[in-house]
Amino acid sequence: MVPQDVEIVKVTLEDKEKLLEIGYNTFYEAFGPPVNTEENIQSYLEQKFTLDQITQELLHPHSQFYFACIQNTLVGYIKLNTQTAQTEAVDLNALEIERIYVTKEQQGKSIGQILLQKALSIAKELQSNCVWLGVWDQNTRAIRFYERWGFKAFTTHKFVLGTEIQTDVMMKLEL
């Protein structure tokens, strides 16, 4: 059942503290202990989830963020990249979903679907060739979610989390 009261709001520079908080918290919920060590997760968070890093990401002309809100409460967010903001050279005319996260309390309530629909809508507006993303190979729930939407694995890449090298499955949806 898709909640009717979910609002998708474009994130602005003024929202950087809120973005930092939800990004940090949802990443920790998804990948903190016991799936990864506290040391590795903290190392990653200290690099990628700082106010300076988030500010730089918000200022990039080819990146955009959207919040998912229910009654003015943040329940998730998405980061989209095009052109030179993409983290891999997949296709300059593609849209990358770099991050899509939902708070633990709201998982299983179709918020991820709503955020994915927003990404697909933007990709169509931009006349992108495809939408792609990377997902940890151990995250079978997420892989199944994307497969249900028609994404197909096309390669893998390495993802460094602290001192551990993990493998992400790269998945693509042709448009």
C-alpha positions as CSV (number, residue, x, y, z in Angstrom):
1,M,0.0,0.0,0.0
2,V,1.4,3.4,-1.1
3,P,1.0,6.1,1.5
4,Q,-1.0,9.0,0.0
5,D,0.6,11.7,2.2
6,V,4.2,11.4,1.0
7,E,5.5,14.7,-0.4
8,I,8.7,14.8,-2.5
9,V,10.6,18.1,-2.0
10,K,13.7,19.3,-3.8
11,V,16.6,19.8,-1.4
12,T,18.2,23.2,-1.3
13,L,21.4,24.5,0.2
14,E,19.5,25.8,3.2
15,D,18.5,22.1,3.9
16,K,22.1,20.9,4.2
17,E,22.0,20.2,7.9
18,K,18.8,18.1,7.5
19,L,20.3,16.3,4.5
20,L,23.4,15.6,6.5
21,E,21.4,14.2,9.4
22,I,19.1,11.9,7.4
23,G,22.0,10.8,5.2
24,Y,24.2,9.9,8.1
25,N,21.4,8.2,10.0
26,T,20.0,6.1,7.2
27,F,23.4,5.0,6.0
28,Y,24.3,3.9,9.5
29,E,20.9,2.1,9.9
30,A,21.5,0.3,6.6
31,F,25.1,-0.6,6.9
32,G,26.2,-0.3,10.6
33,P,26.7,-3.2,12.9
34,P,26.2,-6.1,12.7
35,V,26.6,-6.0,8.9
36,N,29.8,-4.0,9.1
37,T,32.1,-3.1,11.9
38,E,31.7,0.1,13.9
39,E,35.2,1.2,13.0
40,N,34.6,0.7,9.2
41,I,31.2,2.4,9.3
42,Q,32.5,5.4,11.3
43,S,35.5,5.8,9.0
44,Y,33.2,6.0,6.0
45,L,30.7,8.3,7.7
46,E,33.5,10.7,8.8
47,Q,34.6,11.0,5.1
48,K,31.3,11.1,3.2
49,F,28.8,12.6,5.7
50,T,30.3,15.9,6.7
51,L,28.8,19.3,6.3
52,D,31.5,20.4,3.9
53,Q,31.1,17.2,1.8
54,I,27.3,17.6,1.7
55,T,27.6,21.2,0.8
56,Q,29.9,20.4,-2.1
57,E,27.5,17.8,-3.4
58,L,24.5,20.2,-3.1
59,L,26.5,22.8,-5.1
60,H,27.4,20.4,-8.0
61,P,25.4,21.6,-11.0
62,H,24.7,18.0,-12.2
63,S,23.5,16.6,-8.8
64,Q,20.1,16.9,-7.2
65,F,18.6,15.7,-4.0
66,Y,15.0,15.1,-3.0
67,F,13.5,14.5,0.4
68,A,10.5,12.2,1.0
69,C,8.3,13.8,3.7
70,I,5.2,12.7,5.6
71,Q,3.5,15.5,7.5
72,N,6.7,17.6,7.4
73,T,8.8,14.7,8.8
74,L,11.7,13.5,6.7
75,V,11.4,9.8,5.9
76,G,13.8,9.3,3.1
77,Y,15.9,10.9,0.4
78,I,17.4,10.4,-3.0
79,K,20.5,11.7,-4.7
80,L,20.6,11.8,-8.5
81,N,23.6,12.5,-10.7
82,T,23.9,13.3,-14.4
83,Q,26.7,14.1,-16.8
84,T,30.0,14.7,-14.9
85,A,28.5,14.2,-11.5
86,Q,28.1,10.4,-12.1
87,T,30.4,8.3,-10.0
88,E,31.2,6.0,-12.9
89,A,31.6,6.6,-16.6
90,V,28.6,4.6,-17.6
91,D,26.9,7.0,-20.1
92,L,27.0,10.8,-20.1
93,N,23.3,10.7,-21.1
94,A,22.3,8.6,-18.1
95,L,20.9,9.3,-14.8
96,E,22.6,7.7,-11.8
97,I,20.8,7.0,-8.5
98,E,23.8,7.4,-6.2
99,R,21.7,7.2,-3.0
100,I,18.2,6.2,-2.2
101,Y,17.5,5.7,1.5
102,V,14.4,5.4,3.7
103,T,14.4,5.6,7.5
104,K,14.1,2.3,9.3
105,E,10.6,3.1,10.7
106,Q,9.3,3.8,7.2
107,Q,10.8,0.9,5.3
108,G,8.3,-1.5,3.7
109,K,5.8,1.4,3.3
110,S,6.5,2.1,-0.4
111,I,8.6,5.2,0.2
112,G,11.4,3.7,-1.8
113,Q,9.0,3.1,-4.7
114,I,7.9,6.7,-4.6
115,L,11.5,8.0,-4.6
116,L,12.4,5.6,-7.5
117,Q,9.4,6.8,-9.5
118,K,10.6,10.4,-9.0
119,A,14.0,9.4,-10.4
120,L,12.5,7.7,-13.4
121,S,10.3,10.7,-14.0
122,I,13.3,13.0,-14.0
123,A,15.2,10.6,-16.3
124,K,12.4,10.8,-18.8
125,E,12.2,14.6,-18.6
126,L,16.0,14.7,-19.3
127,Q,15.6,12.1,-22.1
128,S,18.2,9.9,-20.5
129,N,19.3,6.7,-22.2
130,C,19.1,4.8,-18.9
131,V,19.0,4.9,-15.1
132,W,21.7,3.1,-13.3
133,L,22.9,2.5,-9.7
134,G,25.3,0.4,-7.6
135,V,24.0,-1.8,-4.8
136,W,26.1,-3.9,-2.3
137,D,26.1,-7.5,-3.5
138,Q,25.2,-8.6,0.1
139,N,22.0,-6.4,0.0
140,T,19.8,-9.0,-1.7
141,R,16.6,-7.2,-0.6
142,A,17.6,-4.1,-2.5
143,I,18.8,-6.1,-5.5
144,R,15.4,-7.9,-5.7
145,F,13.6,-4.5,-5.4
146,Y,15.5,-3.1,-8.4
147,E,15.0,-6.3,-10.4
148,R,11.2,-6.0,-9.9
149,W,11.5,-2.5,-11.5
150,G,13.3,-4.0,-14.5
151,F,16.9,-3.1,-13.6
152,K,19.5,-5.6,-14.8
153,A,23.0,-6.2,-13.5
154,F,25.7,-5.2,-16.0
155,T,29.0,-5.3,-14.1
156,T,30.4,-4.9,-10.6
157,H,32.7,-2.4,-8.9
158,K,34.6,-2.1,-5.7
159,F,33.3,0.0,-2.8
160,V,35.7,0.9,0.1
161,L,34.1,1.0,3.5
162,G,36.8,1.8,6.0
163,T,39.4,-0.9,5.7
164,E,37.1,-3.4,3.9
165,I,36.8,-3.6,0.1
166,Q,33.2,-4.7,-0.8
167,T,31.6,-5.4,-4.2
168,D,28.7,-3.5,-5.6
169,V,26.5,-4.9,-8.3
170,M,25.9,-2.2,-11.0
171,M,22.4,-2.3,-12.3
172,K,20.8,-0.5,-15.2
173,L,17.3,0.2,-16.6
174,E,17.2,1.1,-20.2
175,L,14.7,3.8,-21.1
